[in-house]
């Protein structure tokens, strides 16, 4: 996929998701994806973002993502008039092969459409539980934490620092700490591409929780902007906040969640969504205690490897992990 494909991909995506929503009885998307969000996806892993063409016409597309040795795909779409011609399957096979060549130990995706679960299972994916999407009304339950003018804050022993406030040397040091922390959740898991890309592409903000020893005890990436807009070239898409990634030891995770809520309120929004993999029971407890309620659930399917989360590991034995594999 190249930048010149993005307008066609946005049109195709809207039509494909409209058809999929109608089949599943879901509400269809009202707006197309915008250039800013599509380019943010594409630049993170350009070798995993693919299109199927006939001449100059884009017939299908696939966005792939990479977090170190974890790779997943979404969204995927095929032009409605070319559905059931094997184009989606070829895109999916190519993605999996490319991810494997780059030594991905975990390859997967998520879907909310029941028909797609069976489709992906026929292509070698195996269902591995649910990813729960929760939501909190911040107008009814405003965050207690207040961020300073520079975006930093203090929650208990944790100093909360925005990624953009760090110097180049500090980012290099913190990158190594982030990778070590992510590797405790799943070997090779590396969220640093998101930590850097989200503020760079103006999709949201990234934060670190530094303990009293000035070590990274957690990190979070919050998307403030919606993926869809009435204007394809919108430079400031509507607010629709979502915690994209949050990893940290329990107390640090709680501090970071408060930090994300405060940043959302400061941005002018009044609700925040938080994803929690069902194999992370301890993360689910924290979300419930913080006032998040279940909004939706998605099936996580794995083609290669496994993503155990905190299942079968004692409280505090592994950092809590909140993340979404949907695009």
C-alpha positions in Angstrom: 0.0 0.0 0.0 1.3 3.5 -0.9 -0.1 6.9 0.0 -1.8 7.2 -3.3 -4.0 4.2 -2.4 -5.5 5.8 0.7 -8.5 7.6 -0.9 -9.6 4.5 -2.7 -9.1 2.4 0.5 -11.3 4.8 2.4 -14.1 4.5 -0.1 -13.8 0.7 -0.3 -13.7 0.4 3.5 -16.9 2.3 3.9 -18.8 0.1 1.4 -17.3 -3.1 2.7 -18.1 -2.4 6.3 -21.6 -1.2 5.4 -22.2 -4.6 3.7 -20.7 -6.5 6.7 -22.8 -4.6 9.2 -26.0 -5.2 7.3 -25.2 -9.0 7.2 -24.5 -9.0 11.0 -27.4 -6.8 12.0 -25.0 -4.0 13.2 -25.3 -0.3 12.6 -23.2 0.6 9.6 -20.4 3.2 9.7 -21.7 6.7 8.8 -18.4 8.1 7.7 -15.3 7.0 5.8 -11.8 6.7 7.4 -9.7 9.8 7.1 -6.2 10.2 5.6 -4.5 11.0 8.9 -5.6 7.8 10.5 -4.9 5.6 7.5 -1.4 7.0 7.0 -0.7 6.5 10.8 -1.6 2.8 10.3 0.4 2.5 7.1 3.6 4.0 8.3 3.9 1.8 11.4 4.3 -1.4 9.4 4.4 -0.5 5.6 5.4 -4.0 4.6 2.3 -5.5 6.3 -0.2 -3.0 4.7 -1.4 -4.4 1.4 -3.8 -3.8 -1.5 -5.1 -6.0 -4.2 -5.3 -4.3 -7.6 -6.6 -5.0 -11.1 -4.7 -2.5 -13.1 -5.2 0.8 -11.3 -8.3 -0.3 -9.5 -8.1 -1.2 -5.8 -10.2 -4.3 -5.2 -9.2 -5.0 -1.6 -7.0 -3.9 1.2 -5.5 -5.1 4.5 -3.8 -3.2 7.3 -1.1 -5.1 9.3 0.4 -4.0 12.6 3.5 -5.1 14.4 4.4 -4.9 18.1 7.8 -6.5 18.1 7.2 -10.2 17.5 3.4 -9.8 17.8 1.6 -9.0 14.5 -2.1 -8.7 13.8 -4.3 -7.5 11.0 -7.3 -5.2 10.8 -9.2 -3.7 9.2 -9.5 -5.8 6.0 -12.0 -5.1 3.2 -12.9 -6.2 -0.3 -15.0 -4.3 -2.9 -18.5 -5.5 -2.6 -18.7 -6.5 -6.3 -15.6 -8.7 -5.8 -16.5 -10.4 -2.6 -16.3 -14.2 -2.6 -13.6 -14.3 -5.3 -10.8 -15.2 -2.9 -9.2 -11.7 -2.7 -9.6 -11.4 1.0 -8.1 -14.9 1.5 -5.1 -14.0 -0.7 -4.5 -10.8 1.3 -4.7 -12.7 4.6 -2.3 -15.4 3.4 0.2 -12.8 2.2 0.0 -10.9 5.5 0.6 -14.1 7.5 3.6 -15.1 5.3 5.1 -11.6 5.6 4.7 -11.6 9.3 6.3 -15.0 9.6 9.2 -14.0 7.5 9.8 -11.2 9.9 9.8 -13.7 12.8 6.5 -12.9 14.4 5.9 -15.4 17.2 2.2 -14.3 17.6 -0.1 -13.6 14.7 -3.8 -12.8 15.1 -6.8 -10.6 14.6 -10.1 -9.6 16.3 -13.7 -9.5 14.9 -17.1 -8.7 16.2 -18.9 -10.4 13.4 -20.0 -14.0 14.0 -19.9 -15.0 10.4 -16.2 -13.9 10.2 -15.2 -16.2 13.1 -16.1 -19.2 11.0 -14.5 -17.7 7.9 -11.2 -17.1 9.7 -11.2 -20.5 11.4 -11.4 -22.1 7.9 -8.2 -20.2 7.1 -6.2 -21.6 10.0 -7.1 -19.1 12.8 -8.2 -20.5 16.2 -10.6 -18.7 18.6 -8.8 -17.7 21.8 -11.4 -16.0 23.9 -12.8 -12.5 24.0 -11.5 -9.0 24.0 -13.9 -6.9 26.1 -14.6 -3.3 25.3 -15.6 -1.2 28.3 -16.6 2.4 28.7 -16.8 5.0 31.4 -18.9 8.2 31.6 -16.4 10.8 32.7 -19.0 13.5 33.1 -20.8 11.5 35.8 -17.5 10.2 37.3 -14.8 12.9 36.6 -11.2 11.9 37.2 -9.6 13.0 40.5 -6.2 13.6 38.8 -5.5 16.9 37.3 -2.7 17.3 34.8 -0.3 20.2 34.8 -0.1 22.6 31.8 2.8 20.6 30.4 0.7 17.4 30.5 2.5 15.8 33.4 1.0 14.8 36.7 1.5 12.9 40.0 -0.5 10.0 41.3 0.8 8.6 44.6 4.4 7.6 44.1 4.2 7.8 40.3 5.3 10.7 38.2 3.3 10.7 35.0 5.2 12.1 32.0 4.0 12.7 28.4 6.3 11.1 25.8 6.5 14.4 23.9 8.1 16.1 27.0 11.2 13.8 26.8 14.5 14.7 25.2 15.9 12.4 22.4 18.4 10.8 24.9 15.6 10.3 27.5 13.4 8.6 24.8 16.2 6.2 23.9 16.6 5.2 27.6 12.9 4.8 28.2 12.4 2.8 25.0 14.6 0.1 26.4 12.6 0.1 29.7 9.3 -0.1 27.8 10.5 -3.1 25.8 11.6 -4.9 29.0 8.2 -4.3 30.6 6.3 -5.4 27.5 8.4 -8.5 27.3 7.1 -9.6 30.7 3.6 -9.7 29.2 4.6 -11.7 26.2 8.2 -12.4 25.0 9.2 -10.0 22.3 6.1 -7.7 22.8 7.2 -4.2 21.9 4.8 -1.2 22.0 7.3 1.5 21.3 6.1 2.0 17.7 2.7 3.1 19.2 4.2 5.1 21.9 6.1 7.2 19.4 3.6 7.2 16.4 0.4 8.2 18.1 1.6 11.7 19.2 3.7 12.1 16.1 0.6 11.6 13.9 -1.6 13.7 16.2 -3.9 10.8 17.0 -3.5 11.1 20.8 -0.9 11.0 23.5 1.5 8.6 25.2 2.4 8.6 28.9 5.0 6.9 31.2 4.5 6.2 34.9 7.9 6.6 36.6 8.3 5.2 40.1 10.2 6.7 43.0 13.4 5.2 41.6 12.7 7.0 38.3 12.1 3.7 36.5 9.3 3.0 34.1 6.6 1.0 35.9 4.0 1.4 33.2 3.1 3.2 29.9 -0.1 4.1 28.1 -1.2 5.2 24.7 -4.6 7.0 24.4 -6.2 7.7 21.1 -8.2 10.9 21.3 -9.3 11.1 17.6 -11.9 9.1 15.9 -10.8 6.8 13.0 -13.6 8.2 10.8 -14.6 11.7 9.7 -16.9 13.5 7.2 -13.8 15.0 5.6 -11.2 12.5 4.2 -8.5 15.2 4.6 -9.6 16.2 8.1 -6.6 17.5 10.1 -8.5 17.4 13.4 -11.0 14.5 13.3 -13.8 14.3 16.0 -13.0 13.2 19.5 -13.6 9.5 20.3 -11.1 8.5 23.0 -9.9 5.0 23.4 -7.0 3.6 25.5 -5.1 1.8 22.7 -2.4 0.4 24.9 -1.8 0.4 28.7 0.8 -1.9 30.4 2.0 -1.6 33.9 2.3 -3.1 37.4 -1.1 -2.8 39.1 -0.6 0.5 41.0 1.1 2.1 38.0 -1.7 0.9 35.7 -4.3 2.6 38.0 -2.3 5.8 37.9 -2.0 5.7 34.1 -5.7 5.0 33.7 -6.4 8.2 35.8 -3.9 10.0 33.6 -5.6 9.0 30.4 -9.0 10.0 31.9 -7.6 13.4 32.8 -6.2 13.9 29.3 -9.5 13.0 27.8 -11.4 15.6 29.9 -8.7 18.2 29.1 -9.3 17.5 25.4 -13.0 18.2 25.8 -14.5 14.7 25.7 -16.7 13.1 28.4 -16.2 9.3 27.9 -13.3 6.9 27.5 -13.2 3.3 26.2 -10.8 0.7 27.6 -10.1 -2.7 26.1 -9.4 -5.7 28.2 -8.5 -9.2 27.0 -10.7 -11.8 28.8 -7.5 -13.8 29.7 -6.4 -10.9 31.9 -8.7 -11.3 34.9 -6.7 -8.9 37.1 -6.9 -6.2 34.5 -10.7 -6.7 34.3 -10.9 -6.3 38.1 -9.1 -3.0 37.9 -11.4 -1.8 35.1 -14.5 -2.7 37.0 -13.3 -1.1 40.2 -12.5 2.1 38.2 -16.1 2.3 37.0 -15.9 0.9 33.5 -18.9 -1.1 32.2 -19.0 -3.6 29.4 -20.0 -2.2 26.0 -19.1 -4.8 23.5 -17.0 -8.0 23.0 -14.8 -9.2 20.2 -13.4 -12.6 19.3 -9.7 -12.8 19.3 -8.3 -15.4 16.9 -4.8 -16.6 16.7 -3.0 -18.0 13.6 0.3 -18.6 15.3 1.6 -18.6 18.9 -0.5 -17.6 21.9 -1.2 -14.4 23.9 -1.8 -15.6 27.5 -2.1 -12.3 29.2 -2.2 -12.7 33.0 -4.1 -16.0 32.9 -2.8 -18.5 35.5 -0.3 -16.0 36.8 -0.7 -14.6 40.4 -1.7 -11.0 41.1 1.4 -8.8 40.6 3.2 -11.6 38.9 3.0 -9.9 35.5 2.2 -6.3 34.4 -1.5 -5.7 33.6 -2.1 -5.4 29.9 -4.9 -3.4 28.2 -4.8 -3.3 24.4 -6.9 -3.6 21.2 -6.2 -5.6 18.1 -8.9 -3.8 16.1 -8.0 -1.0 13.6 
